[in-house]
Amino acid sequence: EAGVTQFPSHSVIEKGQTVTLRCDPISGHDNLYWYRRVMGKEIKFLLHFVKESKQDESGMPNNRFLAERTGGTYSTLKVQPAELEDSGVYFCASSQDSAASSTDTQYFGPGTRLTVL
Amino acid sequence: GENVEQHPSTLSVQEGDSAVIKCTYSDSASNYFPWYKQELGKRPQLIIDIRSNVGEKKDQRIAVTLNKTAKHFSLHITETQPEDSAVYFCAASMGWGGATNKLIFGTGTLLAVQP
């Protein structure tokens, strides 16, 4: 079974540009999460999708960040316009539907390292 | 909201020794506590987790203990090996019983096992 995949693995952009990150969850996982780790700090929650619906977006830093999950499969996270403080590693995770599984396990992708210059 | 503190930030041990990493959480509604290991350049991987109805859980050389009263939980690694070297993150969540099951992470512990 393939794990969570993310694209690209690295992205270097200039301040003011736009970047779109993509996450493909494990097949059949209804829950998809975005997290971010900024330089040496903790991994911070951004938002949670259940299928195509946003269940919790309390961690989204501001309206420059837009997450979508059309069709309830893969998700994209767009940053527009990017600022210096957006640099960090963006992780995606997925988990099974709670009704189908007694586990809360979230499986993480390898992350996208974003550098804003 | 929930806050998780993790100590120490770095830990160096000799091969074969034990390593202990400690976390505290603030929200008594949290009921699920996973530990993730992240090797350099790789994804965070779940190594063990514990729920609030259990005080201790063990899996080979790894164990986790939970003290709900004190809101503490700890990771114990015995007979450490060089391949245990990585960053370890603790996390807390309200699990499926709460309004959200987002993970709140600690700041991570860099464990170095010296051969």
Chai-1 contact restraints between the chains, C-beta under 6 A:
chainA,res_idxA,chainB,res_idxB,connection_type,confidence,min_distance_angstrom,max_distance_angstrom,comment,restraint_id
A,E42,B,F105,contact,1.0,0.0,6.0,A-B,restraint_1
A,E42,B,T107,contact,1.0,0.0,6.0,A-B,restraint_2
A,I43,B,F105,contact,1.0,0.0,6.0,A-B,restraint_3
A,F45,B,K102,contact,1.0,0.0,6.0,A-B,restraint_4
A,H48,B,K102,contact,1.0,0.0,6.0,A-B,restraint_5
A,D56,B,T100,contact,1.0,0.0,6.0,A-B,restraint_6
A,S98,B,W96,contact,1.0,0.0,6.0,A-B,restraint_7
A,D104,B,Y32,contact,1.0,0.0,6.0,A-B,restraint_8
A,D104,B,G95,contact,1.0,0.0,6.0,A-B,restraint_9
A,D104,B,N101,contact,1.0,0.0,6.0,A-B,restraint_10
A,T105,B,L46,contact,1.0,0.0,6.0,A-B,restraint_11
A,F108,B,R43,contact,1.0,0.0,6.0,A-B,restraint_12
A,F108,B,P44,contact,1.0,0.0,6.0,A-B,restraint_13
A,G109,B,R43,contact,1.0,0.0,6.0,A-B,restraint_14
A,P110,B,R43,contact,1.0,0.0,6.0,A-B,restraint_15
